Amino acid sequence: IAAKLEAGLADGALELPTINGDKLTVKKTAFSNKAFATLELTSDIKVIALSPNAYETKETGGSANVETFAPNIDQTDFTTMVKEIVRATDKISLPEAEIVVSAGRGLKAPENWGIIEELADVLGAATACSKPVSDAGWRPHSEHVGQTGIVVSPNLYIAIGISGAIQHLAGVSSSKTIVVINKDPEAPFFKVADYGIVGDAFDVVPKLTQALKAYKGI
């Protein structure tokens, strides 16, 4: 959009911009969420993309007028070339998921992933994994979350059996709520968690799944 409009662009914005005349000052993330940058947009047209869950939305009241927009589109306006068709599946897209259930080497083997998939199914969540898990071939690389994988910003991120290395935290730090399940009370992930459970995943996760099923009546 910014290129089409020949506009200035600030992506990954963390808060609403400050306005000084025709200039906008925007705070954004940099270096895989390890630092902040301040951008000044001075172009006539400005485009700002906000990071998911960057700041809390608040209801302030007010009213708005709804206008019907009916553009006049001609066949010649369509110049897109279809290069690939990706068939829709019932699997939730990881980058767009509101809830993510992620696991690491604490699951011990790929055949134990059933408890993760069952929990994700009950929550309507996407499944993810740490880099060592995808490197070992336990899970596809498309599920690797972290600095060198997919960066996610869900409303709820559940980390199971993941120690919380800085590379992994860089990919999940924008999550609104982080829940950590790990039998090691000294795991670094607990330092950034909103909620933590110290316990064996093979004991905690099935009980959590059963509790959620009972709550939902399924």
C-alpha positions in Angstrom: 0.0 0.0 0.0 2.8 2.4 0.9 4.6 1.8 -2.3 1.4 2.3 -4.4 0.7 5.6 -2.5 4.4 6.7 -2.5 4.0 7.0 1.2 6.3 6.9 4.2 5.9 3.6 6.1 6.4 2.6 9.7 5.8 -1.1 10.4 5.8 -2.9 13.8 4.5 0.3 15.6 4.1 -0.2 19.3 1.9 2.8 20.1 -0.1 5.5 18.4 2.2 8.2 16.8 2.8 11.7 18.2 1.8 14.5 15.9 3.9 17.6 15.3 2.5 19.6 12.4 2.8 17.5 9.3 5.4 15.2 11.0 4.5 11.9 12.8 6.9 10.3 15.3 6.4 6.5 15.7 8.0 4.1 18.1 8.6 0.6 16.7 10.4 -2.6 17.3 13.9 -3.3 15.8 16.4 -6.2 15.7 13.9 -9.0 16.3 12.2 -7.2 19.2 15.5 -6.7 21.0 15.5 -2.9 20.7 13.2 0.1 19.8 13.5 2.6 17.0 11.9 6.0 16.6 10.9 7.0 13.1 9.9 10.3 11.8 7.5 10.3 8.9 7.5 13.6 6.9 5.9 12.5 3.6 2.6 13.9 2.5 1.0 10.4 2.9 1.9 8.2 5.8 1.2 4.5 6.5 1.5 2.9 9.9 1.2 -0.8 10.7 0.6 -1.6 14.3 2.0 -4.8 15.9 -0.6 -7.1 17.2 -1.3 -6.7 21.0 1.1 -3.7 21.0 -1.2 -1.7 23.3 -4.5 -2.2 25.0 -7.6 -1.1 23.2 -10.1 1.0 25.2 -13.7 1.7 24.6 -14.2 5.5 24.6 -17.8 5.8 23.2 -18.6 8.2 20.4 -20.3 7.5 17.1 -19.4 7.0 13.5 -21.1 7.4 10.1 -21.2 4.4 7.9 -20.9 5.1 4.2 -21.6 2.7 1.4 -18.7 2.4 -1.0 -19.4 1.0 -4.5 -16.3 1.3 -6.7 -16.6 1.2 -10.5 -14.2 -1.7 -11.4 -13.4 -2.7 -14.9 -12.0 -6.0 -16.0 -8.8 -4.2 -17.1 -8.2 -3.2 -13.5 -7.3 -6.8 -12.6 -3.6 -7.3 -13.4 -2.8 -10.0 -10.8 -1.1 -13.2 -12.0 -2.0 -16.4 -10.0 1.3 -18.2 -9.4 0.3 -20.6 -6.7 -2.9 -22.0 -5.2 -2.8 -23.1 -1.6 -5.7 -25.3 -0.6 -7.4 -24.4 2.6 -7.2 -27.0 5.4 -8.8 -27.3 8.8 -5.5 -26.6 10.4 -5.2 -23.1 12.0 -2.6 -20.8 10.4 0.2 -20.3 12.9 0.9 -16.6 12.1 -2.8 -15.7 12.3 -3.7 -17.8 15.4 -5.2 -16.2 18.4 -4.1 -19.1 20.6 -0.8 -21.1 20.1 0.2 -24.3 21.9 3.9 -24.8 21.6 6.3 -27.5 22.8 10.0 -28.3 23.0 12.4 -31.0 23.8 10.6 -31.6 27.1 8.2 -33.8 25.1 11.2 -36.3 24.7 10.0 -37.8 21.3 7.8 -36.9 18.3 5.4 -39.7 19.1 4.4 -37.8 22.3 3.0 -34.9 20.4 -0.5 -36.3 20.6 -1.1 -34.5 24.0 -0.1 -31.2 22.4 -2.4 -31.7 19.4 -5.3 -32.7 21.7 -4.9 -29.6 23.9 -4.6 -27.4 20.8 -7.8 -29.0 19.3 -9.8 -28.3 22.5 -8.6 -24.7 22.5 -9.0 -24.1 18.8 -5.3 -23.3 18.7 -2.4 -23.6 16.3 0.5 -25.9 17.2 4.1 -24.7 17.3 7.6 -25.9 18.4 11.0 -24.7 19.4 14.0 -24.7 17.0 15.7 -27.9 18.4 12.5 -29.8 17.8 12.2 -28.8 14.1 15.9 -29.3 13.6 15.5 -32.8 14.9 12.7 -33.5 12.4 10.1 -34.1 15.1 7.9 -31.3 13.7 7.9 -29.4 10.4 9.9 -26.2 10.1 6.7 -24.4 9.4 5.9 -24.7 13.1 9.2 -23.4 14.3 8.6 -20.2 16.4 11.5 -17.9 17.3 14.0 -15.4 16.0 14.9 -17.5 13.0 11.4 -19.0 12.5 7.9 -17.5 12.7 7.2 -14.5 14.9 3.8 -14.8 16.6 1.7 -12.4 18.6 -1.3 -14.4 19.8 -3.6 -13.5 22.7 -2.5 -16.7 24.4 0.8 -18.5 24.0 1.3 -21.8 25.9 4.9 -23.0 26.1 5.3 -26.7 27.2 8.7 -28.2 27.9 10.5 -25.2 26.4 13.4 -23.7 28.4 13.0 -20.2 27.0 16.2 -19.4 25.1 16.6 -15.8 24.0 16.1 -16.8 20.3 12.7 -18.4 21.1 11.6 -15.5 23.3 12.3 -13.0 20.5 9.6 -14.7 18.4 6.9 -14.8 21.1 7.5 -11.7 23.3 4.6 -9.8 21.7 2.1 -12.4 22.9 -0.6 -10.9 25.1 -0.6 -13.7 27.7 2.2 -16.3 28.1 1.6 -19.6 30.1 4.6 -21.8 30.8 4.5 -25.5 31.8 8.0 -26.9 32.7 9.3 -29.2 35.4 12.4 -27.1 35.8 11.5 -24.2 38.2 14.7 -22.4 37.0 13.7 -22.4 33.3 14.3 -18.9 31.9 10.8 -18.9 30.4 9.2 -18.4 33.8 10.8 -14.9 34.1 8.6 -13.6 31.2 5.5 -15.8 31.9 2.2 -14.3 33.0 1.3 -17.7 34.5 3.6 -20.7 35.2 3.0 -24.3 36.2 6.0 -26.2 37.6 5.3 -29.9 36.7 5.8 -32.7 34.3 4.1 -32.0 30.9 3.0 -35.7 30.7 1.1 -35.1 34.0 -0.1 -31.5 33.7 -1.1 -31.3 30.0 -3.6 -34.3 30.0 -5.2 -32.9 33.2 -5.4 -29.4 31.7 -7.1 -30.9 28.5 -9.6 -32.9 30.6 -10.4 -29.8 32.7 -11.0 -27.7 29.5 -13.2 -30.4 28.0 -15.3 -30.5 31.2 -15.6 -26.7 31.2 -16.7 -26.8 27.5 -18.9 -29.8 28.0 -17.3 -31.9 25.4 
